[in-house]
Amino acid sequence: MDTSKLSPKVTLDQWRALQAVIDHGGFAQAAEYLHRSQSSVSYAVNRLQDQLGLRLLHIEGRKAVLTDAGKVLLQRSRQLVADAAAIENQAYLLEQGWEAEIRLAIEVAFPTELIMKALEQFEPLGKNTQVRLNEVVLSGAEDALLEGKSDLVITPFVPHGYMGKELLQVNFIAVAHPDHALHQLGRTITTHDLDRETHVIVSDSGSKSVDAGWISDSRRWTVSSPESAHKLISNGLGFGWLPEDIIKNQLEKNELKALPLDHGQCHTSILYLIFANPDHIGPATRQFAEILTTLCHEIDGDKLSE
């Protein structure tokens, strides 16, 4: 028999009554908790058992105790009731204007730790709003805006026609493994020296193919993320500019070394927060943006206090 086509015999109210009896130790306590009469609670549970054709509990002394079948079905019913409550809550939030989903496009240079903290803080406040996170590089965020694929972006470039709010400064440092040939020169490194070595770069995910920083015309390995570039450089397979926050510990442990360049050893990038439609910002999107902004201000405050 195809059970997927059967209509439910029992109601959510009956499952709630059973849960209350077990959770609160008896029919009288369940009735008090549910603000109902004891007879109505007893009727709901007895009707539930009759409709299922199973005994779900029995009385030991003055306490209601689950049968083996009752233990199995009670656990399933808890998820059922929780899902029903979530659906009703989601409908209410949508009616109140909360978005069902936030679409984010975030520059890969933005510190991962901050993204994780923002998501952690947003989760209990998000009211079942889903988060779709797209990591982009350079002009990839602009494409996400122009193509209508994101509600909120973090990008080093503010496209024409948009307003950007300065969010965070990211520092990049030219580094290589301590055993790399460039460190064996024992002197200040020039552009000519770099031309003879492999430069590891992160490719632009957007349509404009923007090049950021110095790029060797002779030898280049292109990867799709700072993490991949980090691995290659850490294994001595090239040099490159990496975000300071992901290499700080390795620099302190001398697992990576800053290149003594005659110029351009460090460069900075300002990341901006941009709303795709600033005249119609949903409450969930605004909430997430406020969390990100606060976290970034805390980072800047810590740097100033050092």
Buried (B, 14 or more C-beta within 10 A) or exposed (E): EEEEEEEEEBEBEBBBBBBBBBEBBBBBBBBBBBEBEBEBBBEBBEBBBEEBEEEBBEEEEEEBEBBEBBEEBBEEBBEBBEEEEEEEEBEEBBEEEBBEEBBBBBBBBBBBEBBEBBBEBBEEEBBBBEBEEBBBBBBBBBBBBBEEBBBBBBBBBBBEEBEBEEBBEBBBBBBBBEEBBBBEEEEEBEEEBBEEBBBBBBBBBBEEEBEBBBEBEEEEBEBEBBEBBBEBBBEEBBBBBBBBBBBEEBBEEEEBBBBBBEEEBEBEBBBBBBBBEEEEBBBBBBBBBEBBBEBBEEBEEEEEEE
